[in-house]
Amino acid sequence: MHCPNCEEKFDKKKEICQSCGLKYEDLKLKSVLKTDNPMTISFAKSILQDSNIKYITKGETLRGVYPLGGSLGSVDFLVMQKDEQAAREMLSELA
Ligand SMILES: [Zn+2]
């Protein structure tokens, strides 16, 4: 896996990122939003970026292959456990 903070390769046996010091326990990712609405997806991205919340999207690879498709499944936004509450609050207006 890769560290969501610095994107270096992360060895979970070491329990801490060698590059940035992030702890493995902080890497338990929580889904905070799931949507297939392209507008909501781009709003959610800008909100999270503006808030400096690191996030990972799942399901977007497929969308990239078929960029014009609107209903190819939903995108799942995952954030680190420590950011879950803040992210949920910020994204609640989109849900
Ligand atoms: Zn790191």
Residues whose N, C-alpha, C, O or C-beta is under 5 A from the ligand:
A	BS01	ZN	C3 N5 C6 E7 C17 S19 C20 G21 L22
